[in-house]
Amino acid sequence: MKKKQLDNRHKDFNHLKEWLEPKLAAKGLTPEKFAYECGITRAAVYFYLADTNRPSVQVMVRMCRVLGVPLEEGLRQYSPRRTGRPPMKG
């Protein structure tokens, strides 16, 4: 049951990894250097790259600033965390 919950949670992500990895490579940034410049932990960057966590809006703003991309582009990659119960099936 727990595995199924994790799989469903993964569907909510907008695959931040697919957006972030090429940006880091283009800027020549390692995840460690990127984390330092954004003021977040290395672990957070690795979680974003693994599509297991998503950044807050405030962190996404800092990430866009460091990457030199428009905020609108970054926010398109951001899917807010859902709260509350999932809808009932059936």
C-alpha positions in Angstrom: 0.0 0.0 0.0 2.8 2.4 0.9 4.5 1.9 -2.5 1.3 2.7 -4.3 1.0 6.0 -2.3 4.5 7.0 -3.3 3.8 6.2 -7.0 0.6 8.4 -6.9 2.6 11.2 -5.3 5.1 11.1 -8.1 2.4 11.8 -10.7 2.0 15.3 -9.1 5.5 16.4 -10.0 6.2 18.4 -13.1 9.6 16.6 -13.5 11.7 19.4 -12.2 14.8 17.3 -13.0 14.2 17.5 -16.7 14.2 21.3 -16.5 17.0 21.7 -13.9 19.7 19.4 -15.1 20.3 21.1 -18.5 20.2 24.5 -16.9 22.9 23.5 -14.4 25.0 22.0 -17.2 24.7 25.1 -19.3 25.8 27.3 -16.4 28.6 24.8 -15.5 27.2 24.5 -12.0 27.5 21.4 -9.8 24.6 20.6 -7.5 26.8 21.6 -4.6 27.7 25.0 -6.0 24.1 25.6 -7.1 22.9 24.8 -3.6 25.4 27.2 -2.1 24.5 30.1 -4.4 20.7 29.5 -3.8 21.2 29.3 0.0 19.8 25.8 0.3 21.3 22.4 1.3 22.9 20.0 -1.2 20.4 17.4 -0.1 17.6 19.6 -1.2 19.1 20.0 -4.7 19.5 16.2 -4.9 15.9 15.7 -3.8 14.8 18.1 -6.6 16.9 16.3 -9.1 15.5 12.9 -8.0 11.9 14.4 -8.3 11.1 13.4 -4.7 10.7 16.9 -3.3 9.7 20.2 -4.8 11.0 23.6 -3.8 8.9 26.3 -2.2 8.0 29.3 -4.2 10.7 31.4 -2.4 13.4 28.8 -3.2 12.2 28.7 -6.8 12.7 32.4 -7.0 16.3 32.1 -5.8 16.9 29.2 -8.2 15.7 31.3 -11.2 17.9 34.2 -10.1 21.0 32.0 -9.9 20.2 30.2 -13.2 19.4 33.5 -14.9 16.0 32.4 -16.2 12.8 34.4 -16.1 10.7 33.6 -13.0 7.7 32.7 -15.1 9.7 29.9 -16.7 10.7 28.5 -13.3 7.2 28.8 -11.9 5.9 26.7 -14.9 8.0 23.9 -13.5 6.6 24.3 -10.0 3.6 22.4 -9.0 2.3 23.4 -5.6 2.0 20.8 -2.9 -1.5 19.5 -2.6 -3.1 19.6 0.8 -6.0 17.7 2.2 -7.4 14.4 1.3 -7.2 13.1 -2.3 -10.5 12.8 -4.1 -12.4 9.6 -3.5 -12.6 7.2 -6.4 -15.7 5.6 -7.5 
